[in-house]
Amino acid sequence: MRRPLAYITAPWGDNEFENTETAARYCRMLYEAGYSPVCPLLFLPLFLKDEVPLEHKDRIDIARDFLRRSHVLVVCGDTVDEAMKNDIAVAERLRITATTLEGLLTVKGQGREKGGSHEGN
């Protein structure tokens, strides 16, 4: 079965460990919903240094390329920061559907019901 690519955008904070844990959780939820999650935060920092201007630019370009190839942009978290607004604008320009994680899971029949819990969390 071929899984559609789902690009994850979220309001990442300064805590690298927390970001990684959260990103992995989002990826798992999308995987269980039948998507191939794409989360550049999980792998680009492993080999690109943001403090090097060219590598910072390349990181942005590589992430945008993954977004262009994705079938859906999944907006995660409770707030929307500037980077997320940019992702949403790029998706809109490219006619890529943007939705929230909760919305996507609800449509897929995996959303949390009031008072219920989601298995695996």
C-alpha positions in Angstrom: 0.0 0.0 0.0 1.3 3.4 -1.0 0.9 6.0 1.8 0.4 9.7 0.9 3.1 12.0 2.2 2.0 14.2 5.1 4.3 17.2 5.9 4.2 18.2 9.6 4.5 21.8 10.7 4.3 22.8 14.3 5.4 25.7 16.7 8.8 24.2 17.6 10.3 25.6 20.8 13.9 26.0 21.9 14.1 22.6 23.7 15.5 20.2 21.2 14.7 17.1 23.2 11.0 18.1 23.7 10.7 19.0 20.0 12.0 15.6 19.0 9.6 13.8 21.3 6.7 15.8 20.1 7.6 15.4 16.4 8.0 11.7 16.8 4.6 11.5 18.5 3.0 13.4 15.6 4.8 11.2 13.1 3.5 8.1 14.8 -0.1 9.3 14.8 0.1 10.1 11.1 1.7 6.8 10.4 -1.1 5.0 12.2 -3.6 7.0 10.2 -2.1 5.7 7.0 0.3 8.4 6.0 4.0 8.6 5.4 5.0 11.5 7.8 7.5 14.0 6.7 9.1 16.0 9.5 12.3 17.8 8.5 12.9 18.8 12.2 13.7 15.2 12.9 16.6 14.8 10.5 17.8 18.1 8.9 19.5 19.3 12.1 21.5 16.1 12.2 23.7 17.3 9.3 22.9 21.0 8.7 24.1 23.7 11.0 21.6 26.6 11.3 24.4 29.0 12.5 26.1 28.6 9.0 24.1 31.0 6.7 24.3 28.8 3.6 23.3 25.7 5.5 20.4 27.6 7.2 19.2 28.6 3.7 19.7 25.0 2.4 17.7 23.7 5.4 14.8 26.0 4.4 15.0 25.0 0.7 15.2 21.3 1.5 12.2 21.5 3.8 10.2 23.4 1.2 11.1 20.7 -1.4 9.6 18.1 0.9 6.5 20.2 1.4 6.2 20.5 -2.4 6.2 16.7 -2.7 3.7 16.1 0.0 0.0 15.5 -0.5 -1.1 17.3 2.7 0.2 19.8 5.2 -0.6 18.8 8.7 -0.7 21.7 11.2 0.0 20.5 14.7 0.0 22.2 18.1 -2.1 24.9 19.8 -0.6 28.0 18.2 0.6 29.1 14.8 4.0 30.8 14.6 5.6 32.6 11.6 7.4 29.5 10.2 4.0 27.7 10.2 2.3 30.6 8.5 5.0 30.4 5.8 4.4 26.6 5.4 0.6 27.3 5.1 1.2 30.0 2.5 3.5 27.8 0.5 1.0 24.9 0.6 -1.8 27.3 -0.4 0.2 28.6 -3.4 0.9 25.0 -4.5 -2.7 23.9 -3.9 -1.7 21.4 -1.2 -4.4 20.7 1.3 -3.7 22.1 4.8 -5.5 20.6 7.8 -5.0 20.2 11.5 -3.8 16.9 13.0 -7.1 16.6 15.0 -9.1 17.3 11.8 -7.2 14.7 9.8 -7.5 12.0 12.6 -11.2 12.7 13.0 -11.8 12.3 9.2 -9.8 9.1 9.3 -12.0 7.8 12.2 -9.1 8.0 14.8 -10.0 11.3 16.5 -10.3 11.5 20.2 -13.9 11.5 21.4 -14.9 13.7 24.3 -13.9 11.9 27.5 -12.2 9.1 25.6 -8.5 8.4 25.2 -6.4 7.6 22.1 -4.6 4.3 22.3 -0.9 4.6 22.4 -0.8 8.0 24.2 
